[in-house]
Amino acid sequence: MNPPGSPHFIVVGIDGTGSSEWRKPDGSNSHVFQFVRDFQFGAMGVDRKFYDGPRSKVWGTDSVPILQEALDFIRHRLQVLFPRMMNGHKPLDMFDVNSCMQQQQQQAYSHGFYTSTYTQEFRVPVRVTPQMLSSQPLNNQQVRVILVGHSRGGLIATVLARMLSPLIQVYFLGLYDSVDRQPCLDGETVENVKYVFHARRHPEVGSRTYFSNTSTQYKAEYYEEKYFYTSHGGIGGSFVTDRTQVGMFDDGACVVQPPQRPVATRGGVVWVDNTNPVTKKLGKPIDVICADGSAEADRFIREGARKFGLPVR
C-alpha cells in the first residue's frame, strides 16, 4: 500500500512484438515485464498491469486492441481512485489518434459515401493543447501514471500518453527502442509526459536496419535518450548471438561474421571478430557486447525512474 499522503501509482508496461512467444515464463528476458514486476507500490498489484506485445510481426495490426485495453485499465483505476474528480471527464478515443481512421473517412468523403449534411469534410486528429493540459482534473501529486514499452510497445505507450491528455499528465515514460512499424498509429512525438527516458539500439550494431525509431521528438519537462551496443531485441532484454537460431524478422539478432582472432585480456583470451567494426572497436566478443548493452539499457531506464522518485528496484 502507498504511505499516507503519498501519490498513488498506476504502472503499465507493453512488451515488444511477439513477446508471448519469446518471453520466458519467469520474464527474465523481458525488461518491461521485470520493470512492472519490480515496481514496489500498488494495492496488491491491482494498479500494475503488463501486456504482451502484438502478435502480428509484419504490421503490428493488433497494437490497437492492446492500446484500447491499456487505456480502459488506466481509466478504470482512475475512476475507482478518484470517482468525483473523474465525473464527466474522459480520455481521447481511438478515432482521435488513429491516423488510418482519418484517412479512411477522408477517402469516403471524397468518393461521396457521406452526404452533404455533415459540416466538415473529415475529422482531423486531436492535438494536445496548453488549454487541454491546464484543465486536467488530476495531477502528479495525486496519482502518477508510469508507462514503459519496448519496440511497438513503446509506440503504444507513446500514443497512450497522448490519449490520457484530457485526464492527467503521464509522470514517467520509459521507452525501450520504440519503433513505428504500425500503419495507423502515430508515435513520433512524445507529449503529455513529464519525464521521458528512451534507450535506443546503436546503429553500428546493424540490428533491424530496415526500420527506424519513433518517439524521438519530445515535448516533455525532461528527457534523455541514449544509444546502446546491442540489438533491437537486446534493448528489451532478449537477443540472439547464435547465427543458427536467427529466424526471419528476428529482432534479437546480434551476430557477426567470421573470421575471428584471439585477443589477450586481463580475464584471459577472448575471440574477437576482426572484420566487424563493433567487435573491433570495443575489443570484446559480440555476445559480451550485446549482453552488456542490454543490461546497460535496462539500467538506464530504471535509474531514470529512480532519479525522479519512483520506487522500482
Backbone as numpy.savetxt, mean C-alpha at the origin, in Angstrom:
# Nx Ny Nz CAx CAy CAz Cx Cy Cz
-6.66 -2.81 25.23 -7.50 -1.60 25.23 -6.63 -0.35 25.23
-7.16 0.74 24.69 -6.43 2.00 24.70 -6.44 2.61 26.09
-5.33 3.20 26.53 -5.30 3.91 27.80 -6.32 5.05 27.78
-6.91 5.38 28.95 -7.90 6.47 29.00 -7.32 7.78 28.46
-8.11 8.46 27.64 -7.68 9.74 27.09 -6.84 9.67 25.84
-6.40 8.48 25.47 -5.59 8.34 24.25 -6.49 8.11 23.05
-6.01 8.42 21.85 -6.86 8.22 20.66 -7.10 6.75 20.38
-8.20 6.46 19.77 -8.45 5.11 19.26 -7.60 4.89 18.02
-7.34 3.62 17.72 -6.61 3.27 16.51 -7.46 2.33 15.66
-7.47 2.57 14.36 -8.05 1.64 13.40 -6.95 1.34 12.38
-6.60 0.07 12.27 -5.46 -0.35 11.45 -5.94 -1.28 10.35
-5.61 -0.93 9.11 -5.98 -1.76 7.96 -4.75 -1.99 7.09
-4.51 -3.25 6.75 -3.42 -3.59 5.85 -3.93 -4.37 4.66
-3.46 -4.02 3.46 -3.84 -4.73 2.23 -2.57 -5.24 1.57
-2.48 -6.53 1.40 -1.27 -7.14 0.87 -1.20 -7.05 -0.65
-0.11 -7.58 -1.20 0.12 -7.52 -2.63 -0.64 -8.57 -3.41
-0.57 -8.46 -4.72 -1.29 -9.36 -5.61 -0.92 -10.81 -5.36
-1.93 -11.66 -5.25 -1.71 -13.10 -5.09 -1.20 -13.50 -3.72
-1.31 -12.63 -2.73 -0.74 -12.96 -1.42 -1.40 -14.17 -0.77
-2.64 -14.45 -1.11 -3.29 -15.63 -0.56 -2.61 -16.91 -1.03
-1.83 -16.82 -2.11 -1.10 -17.98 -2.63 0.33 -18.04 -2.10
1.03 -16.87 -2.07 2.44 -16.92 -1.69 2.69 -16.63 -0.21
1.71 -16.07 0.49 1.91 -15.78 1.91 1.89 -17.07 2.73
2.91 -17.25 3.58 2.98 -18.42 4.44 1.89 -18.35 5.52
1.47 -19.49 6.05 0.39 -19.49 7.04 0.66 -18.60 8.24
1.92 -18.49 8.65 2.24 -17.64 9.79 2.51 -16.19 9.40
2.43 -15.89 8.12 2.64 -14.53 7.65 4.07 -14.05 7.72
5.01 -14.95 7.88 6.41 -14.56 8.07 7.04 -13.94 6.84
6.44 -14.11 5.66 6.98 -13.50 4.45 6.08 -12.37 3.94
5.29 -11.80 4.84 4.41 -10.68 4.48 4.60 -9.55 5.49
5.22 -8.46 5.06 5.42 -7.32 5.94 4.11 -6.65 6.33
3.14 -6.64 5.43 1.85 -6.03 5.75 1.13 -6.83 6.83
1.11 -8.14 6.67 0.48 -9.00 7.66 1.11 -8.80 9.03
2.44 -8.76 9.06 3.14 -8.62 10.33 2.92 -7.24 10.96
2.85 -6.20 10.13 2.61 -4.86 10.67 1.27 -4.82 11.40
0.22 -5.33 10.75 -1.10 -5.34 11.37 -1.08 -6.19 12.64
-0.46 -7.36 12.56 -0.38 -8.26 13.72 0.37 -7.62 14.89
1.43 -6.87 14.59 2.30 -6.33 15.63 1.84 -4.98 16.18
0.75 -4.46 15.66 0.21 -3.21 16.21 -0.40 -3.53 17.57
-0.02 -2.80 18.61 -0.25 -3.24 19.98 -1.55 -2.77 20.62
-2.31 -1.91 19.94 -3.55 -1.44 20.54 -4.74 -1.83 19.68
-5.89 -1.89 20.32 -7.11 -2.27 19.61 -7.96 -3.11 20.53
-9.26 -2.93 20.49 -10.17 -3.65 21.37 -10.28 -5.11 20.93
-9.46 -5.95 21.53 -9.46 -7.38 21.22 -9.29 -7.65 19.72
-8.61 -6.75 19.05 -8.34 -6.95 17.64 -9.43 -6.49 16.70
-10.56 -6.00 17.23 -11.67 -5.65 16.35 -11.37 -4.41 15.53
-10.38 -3.63 15.94 -10.04 -2.43 15.18 -8.84 -2.64 14.27
-8.49 -3.90 14.03 -7.41 -4.24 13.12 -7.94 -5.20 12.05
-7.53 -4.97 10.81 -8.03 -5.83 9.74 -6.96 -6.00 8.67
-6.70 -7.24 8.30 -5.77 -7.56 7.22 -6.53 -8.14 6.06
-6.17 -7.68 4.85 -6.78 -8.20 3.63 -5.70 -8.74 2.71
-5.92 -9.93 2.18 -5.06 -10.40 1.11 -5.28 -9.54 -0.12
-4.24 -9.45 -0.95 -4.33 -8.64 -2.15 -5.17 -9.30 -3.23
-5.36 -8.60 -4.35 -6.18 -9.14 -5.44 -5.59 -10.42 -6.01
-6.46 -11.29 -6.49 -6.02 -12.54 -7.11 -5.72 -12.37 -8.59
-6.34 -11.39 -9.22 -6.13 -11.14 -10.65 -4.75 -10.55 -10.87
-3.83 -11.34 -11.43 -2.43 -10.93 -11.51 -2.15 -9.95 -12.63
-2.91 -10.00 -13.70 -2.60 -9.14 -14.84 -3.14 -7.73 -14.61
-4.44 -7.60 -14.32 -5.05 -6.28 -14.20 -5.52 -5.94 -12.80
-5.54 -6.89 -11.91 -5.97 -6.59 -10.55 -7.39 -6.09 -10.46
-8.28 -6.64 -11.29 -9.64 -6.12 -11.36 -10.41 -6.31 -10.07
-10.01 -7.26 -9.23 -10.70 -7.46 -7.96 -10.16 -6.56 -6.86
-9.38 -5.54 -7.24 -8.95 -4.54 -6.26 -10.13 -3.73 -5.73
-11.11 -3.48 -6.61 -12.25 -2.65 -6.23 -13.09 -3.26 -5.11
-13.44 -4.55 -5.16 -14.18 -5.13 -4.03 -13.39 -5.08 -2.72
-12.07 -5.28 -2.79 -11.25 -5.19 -1.58 -11.30 -3.78 -1.01
-11.19 -2.80 -1.89 -11.27 -1.40 -1.47 -12.60 -1.11 -0.80
-13.68 -1.57 -1.39 -15.00 -1.32 -0.83 -15.17 -2.00 0.53
-14.66 -3.21 0.65 -14.78 -3.94 1.92 -13.98 -3.24 3.03
-12.77 -2.77 2.68 -11.95 -2.06 3.67 -12.61 -0.75 4.09
-13.19 -0.04 3.13 -13.89 1.21 3.44 -15.08 0.94 4.36
-15.85 -0.10 4.07 -17.00 -0.44 4.90 -16.57 -0.80 6.32
-15.44 -1.49 6.45 -14.94 -1.86 7.77 -14.60 -0.62 8.59
-13.86 0.32 7.98 -13.46 1.53 8.70 -14.69 2.37 9.06
-15.61 2.51 8.11 -16.82 3.30 8.37 -17.63 2.68 9.51
-17.73 1.37 9.53 -18.47 0.69 10.60 -17.82 0.94 11.95
-16.49 0.83 12.02 -15.81 1.04 13.29 -15.97 2.50 13.76
-15.89 3.44 12.85 -16.09 4.84 13.21 -17.52 5.07 13.72
-18.48 4.42 13.08 -19.87 4.56 13.50 -20.08 3.99 14.89
-19.41 2.87 15.20 -19.53 2.26 16.53 -18.87 3.13 17.58
-17.68 3.67 17.26 -16.92 4.46 18.23 -17.49 5.86 18.43
-18.01 6.45 17.35 -18.49 7.84 17.41 -19.86 7.97 16.72
-20.88 7.34 17.28 -22.18 7.32 16.59 -22.78 8.71 16.38
-22.65 9.60 17.33 -23.25 10.93 17.18 -22.49 11.78 16.16
-21.18 11.71 16.19 -20.37 12.54 15.30 -20.44 12.06 13.85
-20.75 10.78 13.68 -20.84 10.22 12.33 -22.23 10.41 11.72
-23.16 10.89 12.50 -24.53 11.06 12.02 -24.57 12.03 10.83
-25.01 11.53 9.68 -25.13 12.36 8.48 -23.87 12.47 7.65
-22.76 11.89 8.11 -21.51 11.96 7.36 -21.22 10.61 6.68
-20.68 10.66 5.50 -20.34 9.43 4.79 -19.10 9.67 3.94
-18.35 8.60 3.64 -17.17 8.73 2.79 -17.56 8.91 1.33
-16.58 9.20 0.51 -16.82 9.20 -0.94 -17.19 7.79 -1.37
-18.01 7.67 -2.41 -18.36 6.34 -2.88 -17.47 5.93 -4.05
-17.64 4.70 -4.48 -16.75 4.15 -5.50 -16.84 4.93 -6.81
-18.03 5.45 -7.10 -18.21 6.19 -8.34 -17.37 7.47 -8.34
-17.18 8.04 -7.15 -16.47 9.30 -7.05 -14.98 9.19 -7.38
-14.41 8.01 -7.20 -12.96 7.89 -7.36 -12.55 6.91 -8.47
-13.52 6.19 -9.02 -13.20 5.16 -9.99 -13.21 5.74 -11.40
-12.03 5.94 -11.97 -11.92 6.62 -13.26 -12.60 5.86 -14.38
-12.65 4.53 -14.29 -13.33 3.77 -15.34 -14.80 4.10 -15.40
-15.42 4.28 -14.25 -16.83 4.63 -14.23 -17.07 5.98 -14.90
-16.16 6.91 -14.65 -16.30 8.22 -15.29 -16.21 8.08 -16.82
-15.24 7.31 -17.28 -15.05 7.14 -18.72 -16.25 6.44 -19.36
-16.77 5.42 -18.66 -17.90 4.68 -19.21 -19.14 5.57 -19.32
-19.36 6.40 -18.31 -20.53 7.28 -18.39 -20.34 8.33 -19.47
-19.11 8.84 -19.59 -18.84 9.83 -20.63 -19.10 9.23 -22.02
-18.66 7.99 -22.21 -18.88 7.32 -23.50 -20.37 7.10 -23.74
-21.10 6.75 -22.66 -22.54 6.52 -22.80 -23.26 7.79 -23.21
-22.87 8.91 -22.60 -23.47 10.19 -22.99 -23.15 10.51 -24.45
-21.91 10.29 -24.85 -21.50 10.64 -26.21 -22.22 9.79 -27.25
-22.67 8.58 -26.85 -23.39 7.72 -27.79 -24.91 7.84 -27.65
-25.36 8.80 -26.82 -26.79 9.06 -26.73 -27.56 8.09 -25.88
-26.88 7.35 -24.96 -27.58 6.38 -24.12 -28.33 7.04 -22.97
-27.98 8.31 -22.66 -28.68 9.04 -21.62 -29.47 10.18 -22.27
-30.61 10.51 -21.70 -31.45 11.55 -22.28 -30.96 12.93 -21.89
-31.48 13.93 -22.52 -31.06 15.31 -22.30 -31.61 15.88 -20.99
-32.39 15.08 -20.24 -32.89 15.56 -18.96 -31.79 15.72 -17.93
-30.63 15.05 -18.15 -29.50 15.23 -17.24 -28.86 16.59 -17.51
-28.49 17.27 -16.43 -27.99 18.63 -16.57 -26.49 18.70 -16.83
-25.76 17.60 -16.72 -24.33 17.61 -17.00 -23.99 16.41 -17.87
-22.97 16.58 -18.67 -22.64 15.53 -19.63 -22.10 14.28 -18.96
-21.24 14.44 -17.97 -20.77 13.29 -17.21 -20.23 13.77 -15.88
-20.18 12.86 -14.95 -19.76 13.18 -13.59 -18.26 13.02 -13.45
-17.58 14.05 -13.01 -16.12 14.00 -12.89 -15.74 13.53 -11.49
-14.54 12.96 -11.33 -14.11 12.49 -10.01 -14.10 13.63 -8.99
-14.46 13.31 -7.77 -14.47 14.28 -6.69 -13.03 14.57 -6.26
-12.71 15.81 -6.07 -11.39 16.21 -5.63 -11.41 16.55 -4.14
-10.33 16.24 -3.47 -10.19 16.60 -2.07 -9.85 18.09 -2.00
-10.69 18.86 -1.32 -10.51 20.31 -1.26 -10.25 20.75 0.19
-9.67 21.93 0.38 -9.49 22.45 1.74 -10.81 22.55 2.50
-11.88 22.87 1.81 -13.17 22.96 2.46 -13.63 21.60 2.98
-13.40 20.56 2.19 -13.76 19.21 2.62 -12.96 18.81 3.86
-11.66 19.10 3.84 -10.79 18.72 4.95 -11.13 19.50 6.22
-11.55 20.73 6.07 -11.84 21.56 7.25 -13.15 21.18 7.92
-14.01 20.45 7.20 -15.32 20.09 7.76 -15.40 18.63 8.21
-14.27 17.94 8.30 -14.27 16.55 8.76 -14.77 16.48 10.21
-15.69 15.57 10.50 -16.24 15.50 11.87 -15.28 14.93 12.90
-14.27 14.16 12.47 -13.34 13.51 13.40 -11.92 13.99 13.15
-11.11 13.96 14.21 -9.71 14.37 14.07 -8.78 13.33 14.67
-7.47 13.53 14.48 -6.48 12.55 14.90 -6.29 12.45 16.41
-6.85 13.40 17.16 -6.79 13.29 18.61 -7.87 12.33 19.14
-8.88 12.09 18.32 -9.95 11.17 18.71 -9.67 9.76 18.19
-9.26 9.66 16.96 -9.02 8.36 16.36 -7.95 8.51 15.28
-7.07 7.53 15.21 -6.00 7.54 14.21 -6.16 6.33 13.29
-6.41 6.61 12.04 -6.56 5.57 11.02 -5.19 5.30 10.42
-4.77 4.05 10.46 -3.46 3.62 9.98 -3.68 2.68 8.80
-3.09 3.00 7.66 -3.21 2.17 6.47 -1.82 1.74 6.00
-1.66 0.46 5.67 -0.44 -0.02 5.05 -0.82 -0.91 3.87
0.00 -0.89 2.83 -0.30 -1.70 1.66 0.92 -2.00 0.84
0.95 -3.18 0.24 2.05 -3.60 -0.62 1.54 -3.79 -2.05
2.33 -3.32 -3.02 2.03 -3.51 -4.43 0.67 -2.88 -4.75
-0.25 -3.64 -5.35 -1.59 -3.09 -5.60 -2.31 -2.78 -4.29
-1.90 -3.44 -3.21 -2.46 -3.09 -1.91 -2.12 -1.67 -1.52
-0.95 -1.17 -1.96 -0.59 0.22 -1.73 -1.48 1.16 -2.52
-1.79 0.77 -3.75 -2.73 1.55 -4.57 -4.09 1.62 -3.89
-4.57 0.48 -3.41 -5.86 0.43 -2.73 -5.85 1.33 -1.50
-4.77 1.27 -0.71 -4.67 2.08 0.50 -4.66 3.57 0.16
-4.00 3.95 -0.93 -3.95 5.35 -1.35 -5.33 5.86 -1.73
-6.07 5.05 -2.49 -7.43 5.45 -2.88 -8.36 5.45 -1.66
-8.16 4.50 -0.77 -8.97 4.42 0.45 -8.81 5.70 1.28
-7.58 6.20 1.37 -7.36 7.44 2.12 -8.15 8.59 1.51
-8.19 8.67 0.19 -8.95 9.74 -0.46 -10.45 9.58 -0.21
-10.94 8.36 -0.21 -12.37 8.12 0.00 -12.80 8.50 1.42
-11.85 8.49 2.37 -12.16 8.83 3.75 -12.14 10.34 4.00
-11.78 11.13 2.99 -11.57 12.56 3.20 -12.78 13.32 3.75
-14.03 12.93 3.48 -15.12 13.68 4.12 -15.28 13.34 5.61
-14.58 12.30 6.10 -14.76 11.85 7.47 -13.59 12.21 8.38
-12.38 11.86 7.95 -11.20 12.00 8.81 -9.94 11.92 7.97
-8.92 12.61 8.41 -7.61 12.51 7.76 -6.92 11.24 8.26
-6.40 10.44 7.33 -5.61 9.25 7.70 -4.34 9.72 8.40
-4.05 9.10 9.53 -2.91 9.54 10.32 -1.59 9.07 9.73
-1.53 7.80 9.29 -0.28 7.23 8.78 -0.58 6.30 7.62
0.21 6.45 6.55 0.11 5.57 5.38 1.49 4.98 5.11
1.60 3.67 5.24 2.85 2.97 4.96 2.73 2.19 3.66
3.53 2.56 2.67 3.45 1.96 1.34 4.68 1.10 1.07
4.43 -0.15 0.74 5.48 -1.08 0.36 5.46 -1.22 -1.17
6.18 -0.36 -1.85 6.32 -0.40 -3.30 4.95 -0.40 -4.00
4.21 0.66 -3.79 2.88 0.81 -4.37 2.96 0.87 -5.90
2.12 0.09 -6.59 2.13 0.08 -8.05 0.72 0.25 -8.60
0.66 0.80 -9.81 -0.62 1.09 -10.44 -0.85 0.16 -11.62
-1.09 -1.11 -11.32 -1.43 -2.08 -12.36 -2.89 -2.44 -12.20
-3.73 -1.42 -12.33 -5.17 -1.59 -12.23 -5.79 -0.52 -13.12
-6.68 -0.89 -14.03 -7.10 0.04 -15.07 -8.04 1.16 -14.61
-8.64 1.03 -13.43 -9.65 2.01 -13.03 -9.17 2.97 -11.95
-8.51 2.46 -10.94 -8.19 3.27 -9.77 -6.99 4.16 -10.02
-7.10 5.41 -9.59 -6.02 6.38 -9.75 -5.40 6.65 -8.39
-4.16 6.19 -8.20 -3.48 6.36 -6.92 -2.21 7.15 -7.01
-2.03 7.94 -8.07 -0.77 8.66 -8.25 -0.52 9.66 -7.13
-1.55 10.36 -6.69 -1.39 11.39 -5.67 -1.90 10.89 -4.32
-1.03 10.97 -3.33 -1.42 10.65 -1.96 -1.98 11.92 -1.32
-3.22 11.85 -0.86 -3.83 13.00 -0.21 -4.74 12.54 0.93
-5.09 13.50 1.79 -5.84 13.22 3.00 -5.06 12.30 3.94
-3.75 12.49 4.00 -2.87 11.71 4.87 -1.93 12.67 5.60
-1.70 12.41 6.88 -0.82 13.25 7.67 0.65 12.85 7.47
0.96 11.55 7.64 2.34 11.06 7.52 2.40 9.91 6.52
3.35 9.99 5.59 3.50 8.96 4.55 4.94 8.47 4.52
5.09 7.14 4.48 6.40 6.52 4.27 6.25 5.51 3.14
7.10 5.64 2.12 7.00 4.79 0.94 8.34 4.10 0.67
8.37 2.79 0.84 9.56 1.98 0.54 9.46 1.48 -0.89
10.43 1.83 -1.73 10.38 1.48 -3.15 11.56 0.60 -3.56
11.34 -0.27 -4.55 12.41 -1.12 -5.04 13.42 -0.29 -5.82
14.69 -0.60 -5.65 15.72 0.16 -6.36 15.75 -0.29 -7.81
15.74 0.65 -8.75 15.72 0.25 -10.17 16.94 -0.56 -10.60
18.05 -0.44 -9.89 19.25 -1.19 -10.28 19.08 -2.69 -10.10
18.12 -3.11 -9.27 17.89 -4.54 -9.08 17.25 -5.14 -10.33
16.53 -4.32 -11.09 15.91 -4.79 -12.33 14.66 -5.61 -12.10
13.97 -5.40 -11.00 12.76 -6.15 -10.70 11.54 -5.45 -11.30
10.75 -6.22 -12.03 9.49 -5.72 -12.59 9.69 -4.40 -13.33
10.59 -4.42 -14.30 10.94 -3.20 -15.02 9.82 -2.71 -15.93
8.81 -3.54 -16.20 7.76 -3.15 -17.14 6.57 -2.47 -16.47
6.64 -2.19 -15.18 5.68 -1.26 -14.61 6.35 -0.44 -13.54
5.82 0.76 -13.33 6.43 1.72 -12.42 5.59 1.86 -11.16
6.07 2.71 -10.28 5.34 2.95 -9.02 4.22 3.96 -9.21
3.29 3.89 -8.30 2.28 4.93 -8.15 2.41 5.47 -6.73
1.52 6.36 -6.34 1.57 6.99 -5.01 2.90 7.71 -4.80
3.31 8.48 -5.80 4.62 9.15 -5.73 4.51 10.67 -5.64
3.30 11.19 -5.60 3.08 12.62 -5.37 2.36 12.76 -4.04
2.93 13.58 -3.15 2.48 13.56 -1.77 1.92 14.91 -1.34
0.64 14.93 -1.01 0.03 16.08 -0.37 -0.17 15.71 1.09
0.90 15.79 1.85 0.90 15.34 3.23 1.70 16.31 4.08
1.45 16.26 5.37 2.20 17.10 6.29 3.67 16.69 6.31
3.92 15.37 6.17 5.29 14.86 6.20 5.34 13.59 5.37
6.38 13.43 4.57 6.54 12.18 3.84 8.02 11.85 3.66
8.28 10.56 3.55 9.61 10.06 3.21 9.43 8.92 2.22
10.30 8.86 1.23 10.37 7.68 0.39 11.83 7.30 0.24
12.08 6.00 0.13 13.44 5.52 0.09 13.51 4.26 -0.76
14.63 4.09 -1.49 14.81 2.93 -2.35 15.64 1.86 -1.63
15.27 0.60 -1.91 15.96 -0.52 -1.27 16.36 -1.56 -2.32
17.51 -2.16 -2.09 18.04 -3.16 -3.01 17.39 -4.51 -2.76
16.21 -4.67 -3.30 15.51 -5.94 -3.27 14.47 -5.90 -4.38
13.78 -6.99 -4.58 12.78 -7.05 -5.64 11.48 -6.41 -5.19
10.55 -6.29 -6.14 9.22 -5.76 -5.81 8.58 -6.61 -4.71
8.64 -7.92 -4.85 8.10 -8.79 -3.81 8.89 -8.70 -2.53
10.20 -8.49 -2.65 11.04 -8.38 -1.46 10.67 -7.20 -0.59
10.25 -6.09 -1.20 9.80 -4.94 -0.41 8.64 -5.36 0.49
7.79 -6.23 -0.02 6.64 -6.70 0.77 6.93 -7.88 1.65
8.15 -8.44 1.56 8.53 -9.52 2.45 8.78 -10.86 1.81
8.56 -11.00 0.49 8.72 -12.30 -0.17 9.52 -12.14 -1.46
10.63 -12.88 -1.57 11.45 -12.79 -2.78 12.01 -14.16 -3.13
12.42 -14.31 -4.37 12.95 -15.57 -4.89 14.32 -15.32 -5.49
15.31 -16.12 -5.12 16.65 -16.00 -5.69 17.05 -17.24 -6.49
16.23 -18.28 -6.43 16.48 -19.49 -7.20 15.79 -19.35 -8.56
16.59 -19.29 -9.62 16.03 -19.06 -10.95 15.02 -20.12 -11.34
15.18 -21.34 -10.86 14.26 -22.42 -11.24 12.88 -22.24 -10.61
12.77 -21.37 -9.59 11.49 -21.15 -8.92 10.76 -19.92 -9.43
11.35 -19.23 -10.38 10.75 -18.00 -10.90 9.73 -18.33 -11.98
8.48 -17.91 -11.76 7.44 -18.13 -12.75 7.10 -16.86 -13.50
6.09 -16.95 -14.36 5.65 -15.78 -15.12 5.03 -14.75 -14.18
5.32 -13.49 -14.43 4.84 -12.37 -13.61 5.28 -12.51 -12.15
6.48 -13.05 -11.94 6.95 -13.27 -10.57 7.46 -11.96 -9.98
6.68 -11.40 -9.05 7.06 -10.15 -8.40 8.26 -10.31 -7.49
8.46 -11.54 -7.01 9.52 -11.75 -6.03 10.88 -12.01 -6.63
10.95 -12.17 -7.96 12.20 -12.57 -8.60 13.34 -11.60 -8.28
14.42 -12.15 -7.76 15.59 -11.36 -7.42 16.78 -12.24 -7.77
17.06 -12.39 -9.06 18.04 -13.36 -9.54 19.07 -12.68 -10.42
20.18 -13.37 -10.60 21.26 -12.86 -11.44 21.75 -13.98 -12.34
22.53 -13.61 -13.32 23.10 -14.58 -14.25 24.53 -14.93 -13.81
24.97 -16.20 -14.03 26.38 -16.52 -13.82 27.20 -15.84 -14.92
28.53 -15.80 -14.90 29.35 -16.56 -13.95 29.54 -15.84 -12.63
30.00 -16.61 -11.63 30.29 -16.05 -10.33 31.76 -16.21 -10.00
32.19 -15.43 -9.04 33.58 -15.55 -8.61 33.63 -15.46 -7.09
34.61 -16.12 -6.44 34.72 -16.05 -4.99 35.34 -14.73 -4.53
34.78 -14.17 -3.47 35.31 -12.95 -2.88 35.55 -13.18 -1.40
36.76 -12.87 -0.94 37.10 -13.05 0.47 36.56 -11.89 1.29
35.80 -12.19 2.35 35.29 -11.19 3.28 35.69 -11.58 4.69
35.39 -10.73 5.63 35.70 -11.04 7.03 34.93 -12.26 7.51
33.77 -12.48 6.93 32.97 -13.64 7.32 33.31 -14.89 6.53
34.31 -14.83 5.66 34.67 -15.98 4.85 34.51 -15.68 3.37
34.55 -16.70 2.56 34.45 -16.55 1.12 32.98 -16.59 0.69
32.57 -15.60 -0.11 31.23 -15.60 -0.68 31.35 -15.56 -2.19
30.32 -16.08 -2.85 30.32 -16.10 -4.31 29.53 -14.90 -4.82
30.16 -14.11 -5.65 29.57 -12.88 -6.16 29.50 -12.94 -7.68
28.34 -12.55 -8.22 28.17 -12.49 -9.67 28.96 -11.29 -10.19
29.99 -11.54 -10.94 30.89 -10.48 -11.40 30.29 -9.68 -12.55
29.19 -10.17 -13.14 28.60 -9.48 -14.28 27.41 -8.63 -13.91
26.87 -8.79 -12.72 25.69 -8.04 -12.31 26.11 -6.77 -11.59
25.62 -5.61 -12.01 26.08 -4.34 -11.42 25.77 -4.21 -9.94
24.65 -4.80 -9.47 24.30 -4.68 -8.06 25.24 -5.50 -7.19
25.47 -6.77 -7.57 26.35 -7.61 -6.77 27.79 -7.10 -6.83
28.15 -6.60 -7.97 29.50 -6.04 -8.10 29.64 -4.77 -7.26
28.60 -3.95 -7.25 28.63 -2.70 -6.51 28.65 -2.91 -5.00
27.84 -3.87 -4.53 27.70 -4.07 -3.09 28.61 -5.16 -2.55
29.18 -5.98 -3.44 30.12 -7.01 -3.00 29.50 -8.10 -2.16
28.22 -8.41 -2.44 27.52 -9.46 -1.70 26.71 -10.31 -2.68
26.45 -11.56 -2.35 25.59 -12.39 -3.20 24.19 -11.80 -3.28
23.48 -12.10 -4.35 22.18 -11.51 -4.58 21.17 -11.92 -3.52
21.26 -13.14 -3.00 20.30 -13.54 -1.98 20.49 -12.75 -0.69
21.73 -12.42 -0.37 22.00 -11.60 0.81 21.53 -10.17 0.58
21.80 -9.66 -0.63 21.36 -8.30 -0.96 19.85 -8.18 -0.83
19.13 -9.15 -1.40 17.66 -9.08 -1.39 17.10 -9.25 0.02
17.69 -10.14 0.80 17.24 -10.34 2.18 17.47 -9.08 3.01
18.65 -8.49 2.87 18.95 -7.27 3.61 18.01 -6.13 3.20
17.82 -5.97 1.88 16.96 -4.90 1.40 15.52 -5.08 1.84
15.05 -6.32 1.87 13.68 -6.60 2.31 13.49 -6.22 3.78
14.44 -6.63 4.61 14.36 -6.31 6.03 14.48 -4.81 6.28
15.34 -4.14 5.52 15.52 -2.70 5.69 14.26 -1.94 5.28
13.57 -2.41 4.25 12.33 -1.76 3.82 11.27 -1.83 4.91
11.13 -3.00 5.52 10.15 -3.14 6.59 10.54 -2.29 7.80
11.83 -2.25 8.10 12.29 -1.44 9.23 12.01 0.05 8.98
12.15 0.48 7.75 11.90 1.87 7.37 10.45 2.26 7.66
9.51 1.39 7.28 8.09 1.67 7.51 7.79 1.67 9.01
8.28 0.67 9.72 7.99 0.55 11.15 8.61 1.70 11.94
9.84 2.05 11.63 10.47 3.16 12.33 9.77 4.47 12.04
9.24 4.60 10.81 8.46 5.78 10.48 7.19 5.86 11.32
6.54 4.71 11.50 5.33 4.67 12.32 5.65 5.02 13.77
6.72 4.42 14.29 7.09 4.70 15.69 7.54 6.14 15.88
8.14 6.72 14.84 8.58 8.11 14.91 7.44 9.04 15.24
6.24 8.68 14.80 5.07 9.53 15.03 4.11 8.91 16.02
4.68 8.14 16.94 3.95 7.71 18.12 3.07 6.50 17.99
3.25 5.70 16.94 2.39 4.54 16.76 2.99 3.32 17.46
2.16 2.57 18.19 2.64 1.44 18.99 2.77 0.15 18.18
3.72 0.10 17.28 3.97 -1.11 16.51 5.35 -1.63 16.90
5.45 -2.91 17.15 6.73 -3.49 17.58 7.76 -3.43 16.47
